[in-house]
Amino acid sequence: MTENPEFLSPDDPEGTDERTAEVLPFPLKKKTDPTDSATSAGVVKPGEWEAELPDTDDPEADGLSEGAPVDPPREVYPPSVAEWMEAKDKARMPVLPDWVKLPDQRKAVRKWAFRHYSAVAGYHAIRLPLVYTPKICMYFPRGAWRWSTAIGRWVFDAEGKGLRLAAVANEDAGEYLKLSRQRNDRVRLRGIVATIGAVIGLAAALTLYVMAPSWLLLLAVAAMTTTLGAVGAPADQPLIDMAKVTFRKRKLSSDIVIRAHEVAGLTSKDQTIGFPRPIGRDGDGWRVVVDLPYGKTFEDAMKAHARLASGMDIAPTQLFLDKDETSGRRVSYWIADRDPLAVPSGKSPLLGATRVDFWKPFPWGVDERGNPVMATMLWLSLLVGAVPRQGKTFSARTIALAAALDPYVRLYVFDGKASPDWRTFTKVAHRIGFGIVPKGGFDPVQHLLTSLRELKADVEDRYHRLSELSLHVCPEGKLTPEISRDKKLNMPLVLFVVDEVQEYLTHPEHGKEILSLMVYLARVAPAVGVSVMTATQKPDDKACPSELRDQHQARFALRVGAYQVSDTILGAGSYSEGLDASKLLKSHKGVGLLKGMSDDSGIVRTYLANGTDAARILTRAAALREAEGTLSGDAAGEAPAPEVSATILDDVATVLGKGETKVWSETIVDRLADLRPDVYGPWADLEPKPKAEALTAALKPFGIGTVQISRRIDGEQVNKRGIKRDDIAAAITQRNQKRDAG
């Protein structure tokens, strides 16, 4: 065998076959620092690790001491009495269901019971003389024959005939004689009973015929006829029709639930699910709470949603999953008897409301189980998104209708698609506009821009005034109901609504400024009582940029085309939480997923208020505002704030210094912001390039373009776009000439 020279001893010149090696001590720590050896013995710092200590019997272990246990026992402290009681409170099941304890649900149950049983009673009352009576008369002879035949078979022991014939066929004389004697005894006894019954029945019938009043006689004949008619009715043609459709519903058992988890791949042969509480009825469905196998999570159950529904033999829209905060593997299922999202939620309760307090939650819809869902717009902004014709506008309009019924809420309403859905809000809206196309000398986009600037200045002013109010008026420096309703302070709650917001954000001239102003309002304004609600059918980054979407604290997604779009509306990570609006069907109009308005996220079937209903509500709201003296703005015929485009030429001319022939656009914007911060402040907050583009877009209608202007700064040549004084002067001259000519 040839020796490898790498393994030969360097001290052996002859290259003998003897192997030598040096044993080195294994380091106790990855890093050694002699200065810390005395103070950090037995302590492992972050990023360090300890080697396993050798056995103390090993001679190599001399000088080493046993360290702390790798996994020391956890110290268990007894819970406090308050914690113990809180745990017991959470573990208790409610004595009475919610519909018994809550007044709203009791009222809903009473209404449902009245509607249901009155409809059933009316259904059968109509069919009693027209359908049921002819059926009874037709089936009565057959019932009488069946009844008499059954009595005859019983009296003459017809059920034992087969046994007697079998004894004859087997030539078993003893068995036949025994059965014959038994039959004779039975027939004798049953004959006596039948005779006595016939005599008593005949006597009772004669007595009833002679002595009973006519109404009792008719009642007895009807009862007898009905009974014999029911007996004579065919098995496949019941005497009484069904007053309601019987939906597919079955009793849910643990075997069905286990089977569903098996086919969904959530269990194995070694690990199955557990049931911490029994399966039971919960409203119009079943409530099932399961503990998934260790290692499985709520997110795994969400991914297997469709397979779980298939394993239970139901539609995916009948299965709802709720996360349990006490355990990552505990999941609560609610299995509806039928698709609850396809059932209309009904008319809006606002139709019967005289007024609404917008400081308190108001009815917006119901959840999948029919429980009321209350909405609030205080201190937040709301984004509503969906594909067309899924109820997006109606859902948003219901919130605006509630705001209209509070006379101390100021409404701004703008509709980018100029549909009839928002037209009736002209009765109450402080500022309102439709579409993006100027008509009759009115530019809706410019009106929106003016309103945004007006509102931004109001928000900034509110922050200053709230901080200056005395403590007894404004204890925490925040808006209160009393302050918002004080006309002298002029700080009412404001709801700013923009439907089809993408039409304004993509406007070629004013889109960027509108975006910056809306971002500011959605981010800052809710804290002083100014809420923003935007709705769009294109929530992508181009039509509705993320910088605006991300400022909305609350999101509402109706049906969309894909789960990625649902995540765009509801926020990143919503799909992993089980919120996917793409699973909603076309039949689920007005149904959406709500997130961020409260601690709970879930399904909302919004109430319906069609065009006629909205007009009735807004007529009542307008009268209410007139009575309170809060009708203002466009609804009261007050002229809006002056538009910037009419004065920007003069403002630019004012900020141009003497002797300046060419000035960079971003420099002019900064000067304009100093001149009129309430109007041009949003431009100054932009980045340099968008700042210059905002000025360019504002001057474009006057035929003023930009030129390249070169300046030397710190020894370097810098080129930026700017405007020339001569162009401004020419535009002002041309404007004045047109004004004089007019």
Steps between C-alpha positions, in 0.01 A plus 500: 500500500643838404532752781361844463777750577247740655455263796874438568656650812711803421752392769554155343762541229462143394130525454401220731148368516441629854212750528515786748244761599456772761179519709380861536236610756160578348414868560214566737405819320507621149664820616737520791579815685727472805354816644153346519601159633458597862167673465318298236569144606216275400319777310451472126475835323303554181690362204701256717453132573623246751640158429372196681706451816682165524421251770649586841655154513698578188855618583460766235229660715735620770444864584160517333180565693144403410307791349134600523240257359433547130123500550432608861149442638268794449397677817125479544336784685147462629260730316341787678136481603407749227673293231339182630155657493559643150599156370188347654283774347639430153446126539131533588246445228216755478183399681275659239571546130571848369162537331331467840726749682540771237197727439583550131518127437183432700322755285642340185384155614148631573482663159622185331255278692208728409599509132563128484190368675266757348625396156455130583149559640399704195644238265291221652192719547484566125544132413255361757179554297662481157746211531480314830119450512478342151794275588330386821173420318694309235712299745219440755357176342849353466571587866175340617580181306856491639370553854230230482741257333760554770239437775382180327856369465560571868178332617557180293874483579611536139863554604524132617369351176846456355619293797197272480549443127865419564400237760260343248771495232740331742227248605567595861167411662604592853620850403188558289263401782689724743476799261132429429411500869693823547314657202160392637578658837616823336201524265259435788654773717548750218148437371357587841711817515399598146131437573508707817686777315249493215203520739655787697598680182155462347334618821734799517430584135123482551521708818713757323261508205193547722621714787814687387475850354557536128844658535627208710350252255670672210828511695479125568421421135788723387739336743395151388516591133839667538640203689379249242617731220850515650499120533397462138755748358777346284846489654654709220220760501457644852170653593653832612747691281829642631479872579877550457782348305692234688869573457766235499588453865637211691608430854868568540691232688855459621556229237424749221736759650781245542448381142522859374835555675632172367421579136635854551838359608488658847522170690692174478459147633699587811351845563134595473294797610353558844162644602536734802124558500202306357364572154179698527254720318585868472231703328435373148802273508740292705786614724805272512818569696796273428860472610718424200796262536815648648690691234186596305376858518200711414679606180519133393125467552440815294704361211292182515168690515363359173606142583344525846172612347513213251567254781190626680301483175408869504577803285812703595276801563331308784821446698641782714822480701580706811839520666536423870741735675576252779660239276656500156353160416144557625250588228130581528278406205153625429320287240189669362196297392503694172706779343429793733674756278244454223218602735428875476560692821188710444422870497714744692371590848580861409164509323331504838752724678416863569865592559838339566771581751817458290706488819346160572505180291214474252352195319683411181406137440502150646760226517471150357288390799263796477642688798501881463827663391546856623730741319686808617707754309654678798879543492551291188492493121326229299594345166230312306599287201329250270441403140213684327137424587565331833344767723809712569323833453190395693714378791689830518182701449337340806774651717455839336124478559561443869726807505230702323251420776729666754447872435835584659705298249638691201497298178736519201390271216679450167421229247757435229263307272216758519234233557151573638586317825625813681291771332246533780777600742482850349229560761742475792863500379724792591708437187399265219619418149443239230734369232815655360366683192429876531142590415317830498804691622542269800813285531439215750870414523590857584213505752641186664846656510363816658305295755809297591702815554217649701478190716877479548507857628208418731684196640814702570292769666321242718826367639602849606163595648452174691838544664407855601159419656476501878511170688142517621382530137749259343640282781739286292555726202265284291174564322190421708129480410438830675776678306388354167144626555602849607430722198724774634806271498414372149665158537228249404568141409582472130457205265692537173372248242665434163348224287702366204799687637724364223335739251633798695838352591582430135400848384779626268523848652388484862536131586827533689384789715169325572697193607726696735207681660299179549802325651533786745131491596483121535810502720450808717138618481314217687659604831309831487167355385549502122447148360581396145317226309625405155355236268658353189469212257871524409709472817829446313808717554444696180135598551504514881861514627604318815601825665128585515368149571737451790360806679158340541461336838183313400452294184190345343537262207204368308546234230822533300663293227802354683640463850784738410245777440332412829834538676550834326172633640509341845874534552796267462466180701120499504487183291703309760251620763218336308368815331459443127232697316563308177308204650178701502255414221317721252179437693658654811418859413554746781706243690860576593784443744556772757836556668629770730177666610503298822712231662305230316517442127222323318223491247244778468179475299426869465145629521336619180379853436407536132455828318147557626596418858805729480286787374257455793784496753672806347174696487460437871868589557469828312196601706688408816797718403279792411334473841839490675647775279790282381429494126806654335722511193370378168176373655424852630609674179815645656782570255806277538843632583677677214694267271876515483521507120335843492772659716812293438628733227486794737657297780791388281552857381508613863771255610727572201784725612605814321743429224424125493432392143508125559426312824496130583149359548574344841635834623177672396293235680691561823436873469131439426473284814643787706256741335186287542573189707135395518484471121850405386624323811424148363718572196794597717476170689564302181833375370688738264382339177127468591520850646610641164242287315218638718589857400535399136154338501346810662651737240429278201141628445649850447737377229811536715768235454831435673852547374836362600682738736869453579663637816847462648482386865814425703704490185270249327257562218142401599216476247131510606167587343355844564287783362574838342370831627402605147264201469324592826466863394362401159245265658381768743467753215302252290272418793432866572421568136245217494349627823469853364356374174243296689 
